[in-house]
Amino acid sequence: MRKIIFGAVIAIALLAGNEVNAQSRTPVITHRQVRQHHRIQHGVRNGSLTRNEARHLHYRETKIRHDKRMARRDGVVTPYERRHIRREQSRASYAIYRQKHDGQRRW
């Protein structure tokens, strides 16, 4: 009987741990960060981004990573925090587009 109770307690603890972990995961945000980083790198390689533009865009990406880390710090990424990070990513994405298409070239 004790084995069954002990097994049930362990199973509940594992399920509770997975629930907390699931609330702190941000795969969509992470995938978008990777895509935006590649867009910046592509702009640097093809010359559509100057060094200063790329540095500024990398700084924005660093700030987003910091905000994401702070949101995950307590173990739960709330809907408000998730919305805030996604809004920052949208603004950064638009900034990448604007900088890549502003006509300045790195020679």
GROMACS elastic network, one bead per residue, 0.5 to 0.9 nm:
[ bonds ]
;  ai    aj funct       b0    kb
    1     4     6  0.52929   500
    1     5     6  0.64414   500
    1     6     6  0.86221   500
    2     5     6  0.51253   500
    2     6     6  0.59102   500
    2     7     6  0.83793   500
    3     6     6  0.50391   500
    3     7     6  0.59427   500
    3     8     6  0.85033   500
    4     7     6  0.50463   500
    4     8     6  0.61271   500
    4     9     6  0.86204   500
    5     8     6  0.50555   500
    5     9     6  0.61755   500
    5    10     6  0.86580   500
    6     9     6  0.51558   500
    6    10     6  0.62814   500
    6    11     6  0.86700   500
    7    10     6  0.51794   500
    7    11     6  0.61635   500
    7    12     6  0.86736   500
    8    11     6  0.50554   500
    8    12     6  0.61668   500
    8    13     6  0.85672   500
    9    12     6  0.52031   500
    9    13     6  0.61707   500
    9    14     6  0.86670   500
   10    13     6  0.50551   500
   10    14     6  0.61716   500
   10    15     6  0.86357   500
   11    14     6  0.51574   500
   11    15     6  0.62053   500
   11    16     6  0.86151   500
   12    15     6  0.51107   500
   12    16     6  0.60924   500
   12    17     6  0.85358   500
   13    16     6  0.51394   500
   13    17     6  0.61397   500
   13    18     6  0.86775   500
   14    17     6  0.50663   500
   14    18     6  0.62465   500
   14    19     6  0.87061   500
   15    18     6  0.51115   500
   15    19     6  0.62892   500
   15    20     6  0.89103   500
   16    19     6  0.50940   500
   16    20     6  0.65322   500
   16    21     6  0.87315   500
   17    20     6  0.53637   500
   17    21     6  0.62589   500
   17    22     6  0.86415   500
   18    22     6  0.59759   500
   18    23     6  0.86411   500
   19    22     6  0.50969   500
   19    23     6  0.63979   500
   19    24     6  0.89321   500
   20    23     6  0.52240   500
   20    24     6  0.65773   500
   20    75     6  0.65959   500
   20    76     6  0.67927   500
   21    24     6  0.53016   500
   21    25     6  0.64080   500
   21    75     6  0.71131   500
   21    76     6  0.79124   500
   22    25     6  0.53906   500
   22    26     6  0.86244   500
   22    76     6  0.85031   500
   23    26     6  0.82677   500
   23    72     6  0.89980   500
   23    75     6  0.73044   500
   23    76     6  0.52278   500
   23    77     6  0.61015   500
   23    78     6  0.79953   500
   24    71     6  0.82998   500
   24    72     6  0.56655   500
   24    73     6  0.86572   500
   24    74     6  0.84954   500
   24    75     6  0.53682   500
   24    77     6  0.50683   500
   24    78     6  0.84228   500
   25    72     6  0.79224   500
   25    75     6  0.89193   500
   25    76     6  0.82857   500
   25    77     6  0.75969   500
   26    29     6  0.54267   500
   26    30     6  0.61840   500
   26    31     6  0.87170   500
   26    68     6  0.85809   500
   26    72     6  0.88877   500
   26    77     6  0.81120   500
   26    82     6  0.82798   500
   27    30     6  0.50305   500
   27    31     6  0.60523   500
   27    32     6  0.85343   500
   28    31     6  0.52057   500
   28    32     6  0.62001   500
   28    33     6  0.86488   500
   29    32     6  0.51539   500
   29    33     6  0.62182   500
   29    34     6  0.88067   500
   29    68     6  0.86233   500
   29    82     6  0.83877   500
   29    85     6  0.77775   500
   29    86     6  0.70074   500
   29    89     6  0.82310   500
   30    33     6  0.50563   500
   30    34     6  0.64062   500
   30    35     6  0.88080   500
   30    65     6  0.89163   500
   31    34     6  0.52004   500
   31    35     6  0.63597   500
   31    36     6  0.87479   500
   32    35     6  0.50619   500
   32    36     6  0.61443   500
   32    37     6  0.85314   500
   32    89     6  0.78113   500
   33    36     6  0.52091   500
   33    37     6  0.61301   500
   33    38     6  0.86741   500
   33    61     6  0.74063   500
   33    64     6  0.85336   500
   33    65     6  0.82382   500
   33    89     6  0.77150   500
   34    37     6  0.51174   500
   34    38     6  0.63025   500
   34    39     6  0.87174   500
   35    38     6  0.51401   500
   35    39     6  0.62509   500
   35    40     6  0.88055   500
   36    40     6  0.63219   500
   36    41     6  0.86497   500
   36    61     6  0.82457   500
   36    89     6  0.85759   500
   36    92     6  0.82899   500
   36    93     6  0.67504   500
   36    96     6  0.79719   500
   37    40     6  0.52115   500
   37    41     6  0.62791   500
   37    42     6  0.86282   500
   37    57     6  0.89851   500
   37    58     6  0.77701   500
   37    61     6  0.77401   500
   38    42     6  0.59956   500
   38    43     6  0.85238   500
   39    42     6  0.50780   500
   39    43     6  0.62318   500
   39    44     6  0.87420   500
   39    96     6  0.76053   500
   39    97     6  0.89057   500
   40    43     6  0.50810   500
   40    44     6  0.63281   500
   40    45     6  0.87228   500
   40    49     6  0.77322   500
   40    54     6  0.65629   500
   40    57     6  0.74255   500
   40    58     6  0.78467   500
   40    96     6  0.68923   500
   40   100     6  0.84724   500
   41    44     6  0.50847   500
   41    45     6  0.61965   500
   41    46     6  0.86832   500
   41    49     6  0.88736   500
   41    54     6  0.81431   500
   42    45     6  0.50839   500
   42    46     6  0.61397   500
   42    47     6  0.83895   500
   42    48     6  0.84998   500
   42    49     6  0.87311   500
   43    46     6  0.53587   500
   43    47     6  0.59178   500
   43    48     6  0.50383   500
   43    49     6  0.50869   500
   43    50     6  0.84210   500
   43    54     6  0.81147   500
   43    96     6  0.87533   500
   43    99     6  0.89554   500
   43   100     6  0.63113   500
   44    47     6  0.52045   500
   44    48     6  0.63651   500
   44    49     6  0.50957   500
   44    50     6  0.68218   500
   44    51     6  0.74973   500
   44    54     6  0.69516   500
   44   106     6  0.81480   500
   45    48     6  0.79022   500
   45    49     6  0.82459   500
   46    49     6  0.78608   500
   46   106     6  0.85741   500
   47    50     6  0.68588   500
   47   100     6  0.87805   500
   47   104     6  0.86845   500
   47   105     6  0.56125   500
   47   107     6  0.68639   500
   48    99     6  0.77766   500
   48   100     6  0.51275   500
   48   101     6  0.71171   500
   48   102     6  0.83051   500
   48   103     6  0.75168   500
   48   104     6  0.66030   500
   48   105     6  0.51154   500
   48   106     6  0.64610   500
   49    52     6  0.80737   500
   49    53     6  0.58944   500
   49    54     6  0.60431   500
   49    96     6  0.89133   500
   49    99     6  0.65368   500
   49   100     6  0.55811   500
   49   101     6  0.86326   500
   49   102     6  0.89637   500
   49   104     6  0.71872   500
   49   105     6  0.64473   500
   49   106     6  0.64636   500
   50    53     6  0.51873   500
   50    54     6  0.61628   500
   50    55     6  0.85400   500
   50    99     6  0.87361   500
   50   100     6  0.89238   500
   50   104     6  0.72933   500
   50   105     6  0.64604   500
   50   106     6  0.51128   500
   50   107     6  0.87501   500
   51    54     6  0.51334   500
   51    55     6  0.60266   500
   51    56     6  0.85804   500
   51   106     6  0.77708   500
   52    55     6  0.50374   500
   52    56     6  0.61603   500
   52    57     6  0.86078   500
   53    56     6  0.51661   500
   53    57     6  0.61948   500
   53    58     6  0.85926   500
   53    96     6  0.87783   500
   53    99     6  0.68144   500
   53   100     6  0.88141   500
   54    57     6  0.50635   500
   54    58     6  0.60267   500
   54    59     6  0.84968   500
   54    96     6  0.86910   500
   54    99     6  0.86685   500
   55    58     6  0.51169   500
   55    59     6  0.61844   500
   55    60     6  0.87855   500
   56    59     6  0.50644   500
   56    60     6  0.64621   500
   56    61     6  0.88507   500
   57    60     6  0.50981   500
   57    61     6  0.63848   500
   57    62     6  0.86876   500
   57    92     6  0.72981   500
   57    95     6  0.75748   500
   57    96     6  0.68514   500
   57    99     6  0.89135   500
   58    62     6  0.61456   500
   58    63     6  0.86657   500
   59    63     6  0.62854   500
   59    64     6  0.87311   500
   60    63     6  0.51037   500
   60    64     6  0.63610   500
   60    65     6  0.87530   500
   60    88     6  0.86059   500
   60    89     6  0.88375   500
   60    92     6  0.67283   500
   61    64     6  0.50639   500
   61    65     6  0.62617   500
   61    66     6  0.86332   500
   61    89     6  0.80145   500
   61    92     6  0.74420   500
   62    65     6  0.50711   500
   62    66     6  0.61951   500
   62    67     6  0.86684   500
   63    67     6  0.61764   500
   63    68     6  0.85663   500
   64    67     6  0.50429   500
   64    68     6  0.61079   500
   64    69     6  0.85581   500
   64    85     6  0.66252   500
   64    88     6  0.68406   500
   64    89     6  0.71938   500
   65    68     6  0.50473   500
   65    69     6  0.61527   500
   65    70     6  0.86414   500
   65    85     6  0.89212   500
   66    69     6  0.50538   500
   66    70     6  0.62025   500
   66    71     6  0.86128   500
   67    70     6  0.50562   500
   67    71     6  0.61354   500
   67    72     6  0.86614   500
   67    81     6  0.85850   500
   67    84     6  0.89270   500
   67    85     6  0.70436   500
   68    71     6  0.50512   500
   68    72     6  0.62535   500
   68    73     6  0.85919   500
   68    77     6  0.85233   500
   68    81     6  0.81500   500
   68    82     6  0.82954   500
   68    85     6  0.67828   500
   69    72     6  0.51806   500
   69    73     6  0.60916   500
   70    73     6  0.50416   500
   70    74     6  0.79163   500
   71    74     6  0.70038   500
   71    75     6  0.80002   500
   71    76     6  0.72539   500
   71    77     6  0.54892   500
   71    78     6  0.77401   500
   71    81     6  0.62724   500
   71    82     6  0.81063   500
   71    85     6  0.89947   500
   72    75     6  0.52479   500
   72    76     6  0.58600   500
   72    77     6  0.55606   500
   72    78     6  0.89965   500
   73    76     6  0.76153   500
   73    77     6  0.85000   500
   74    77     6  0.79422   500
   77    80     6  0.81238   500
   77    81     6  0.60809   500
   77    82     6  0.63877   500
   78    81     6  0.51896   500
   78    82     6  0.61796   500
   78    83     6  0.85899   500
   79    83     6  0.60339   500
   79    84     6  0.85046   500
   80    83     6  0.51177   500
   80    84     6  0.61149   500
   80    85     6  0.86816   500
   81    84     6  0.50151   500
   81    85     6  0.62015   500
   81    86     6  0.85841   500
   82    85     6  0.52388   500
   82    86     6  0.61724   500
   82    87     6  0.85833   500
   83    86     6  0.51134   500
   83    87     6  0.60552   500
   83    88     6  0.86126   500
   84    87     6  0.51533   500
   84    88     6  0.62951   500
   84    89     6  0.86839   500
   85    88     6  0.50910   500
   85    89     6  0.61926   500
   85    90     6  0.86587   500
   86    90     6  0.61341   500
   86    91     6  0.86428   500
   87    90     6  0.50446   500
   87    91     6  0.62819   500
   87    92     6  0.85825   500
   88    91     6  0.51631   500
   88    92     6  0.61201   500
   88    93     6  0.85377   500
   89    93     6  0.59801   500
   89    94     6  0.85851   500
   90    93     6  0.50110   500
   90    94     6  0.62786   500
   90    95     6  0.86032   500
   91    94     6  0.51671   500
   91    95     6  0.61895   500
   91    96     6  0.86821   500
   92    96     6  0.61583   500
   92    97     6  0.86392   500
   93    96     6  0.51014   500
   93    97     6  0.63362   500
   93    98     6  0.87139   500
   94    97     6  0.50272   500
   94    98     6  0.61346   500
   94    99     6  0.85836   500
   95    98     6  0.50464   500
   95    99     6  0.60537   500
   95   100     6  0.84588   500
   96    99     6  0.52663   500
   96   100     6  0.60657   500
   96   101     6  0.85879   500
   97   100     6  0.52429   500
   97   101     6  0.61976   500
   97   102     6  0.85382   500
   98   101     6  0.53088   500
   98   102     6  0.58828   500
   99   102     6  0.53199   500
   99   103     6  0.82232   500
   99   104     6  0.80841   500
  100   103     6  0.75591   500
  100   104     6  0.79897   500
  100   105     6  0.88574   500
  101   104     6  0.77706   500
  102   105     6  0.86906   500
